[in-house]
Amino acid sequence: MSRNMSADENIQLMRRWFQEVWNDGRMQTVYDLLSPDAVARGQRGADAEIRGPEEFAKFVREIRGAFPDIKLKVEDVFGADDKVVLRWSAIMTHTGDALGLPASGQTVRSRGITIARIVDGKIVESWDNWDQLGMLEQIGVYKQPQSLAAA
């Protein structure tokens, strides 16, 4: 039976997701909270999609494999109807090569915004926008052109 969760229940679900998946590395939570047919957009790039818990767990393993000490902090969160919006920050050290880049040992600070749509206690859709370019710059893979840096 379908049960609409309140905005507050959805907010608590997303707080649990950020704590358990990202901060604690609890992979079971991906399978517990992500719908089998979920679609996540923006985590790997603007147009990339991650489908279902199996693909999302792979993404989490890659990020945590490159940044095993990742700590995400929810800075702001609000919900309406079936959607929750979170503004978050992360601090992490690049000590692994799971992204295909040699570990730099650099501390990385990043920020992002996540919007999730929740149905029957499962995340069915999400949209992420986070500073991937800033991460690459901080680990020394990308250098901003001087003309942009001066702007």
C-alpha positions, 0 to 999 in steps of 0.5 A: 500500500502506498503511503505518502510520507510527510516532508519531515519524514522525507527530510529525516530519510535524507539526513540518514542517507547523507550520514550513513552512505557518505559519512559512515560508508554503510553500503546497505543503506544505498539498497535500503533507501534507493528504489530499484528503478531510481535515477540519479543525475549530476553525480558524475557530470552534468548529463550522466545518469546513475540507475538503481542501487547497484550503480549508485553503490559503485559510485559511492565505492569510487568516491570513498575509495579516493576519499576514504575520510570523506565527511559531509555536513548538511548545511541547509535542508528543507522539504515540500511534498515529495521533494527534499533539498539539501545544501551540503559541504564536504571535507576529504583527503585524496588518499586513494586512486579509485577515481583513476587518478593517483592519490595526491594527499591533498585535502579537498573542500567541496560544496553541493546541492542535492534535490531528491524525490521520495516515494513510499520511503525510497529515493526514486529520483535525484539531482546533484550539482556539486563543485567537481571542477574545484575538486579536480583543481584542489587535487592538482589535475586541473589548473584554471586558465589565467584569464578566468582566474583573474575575472 
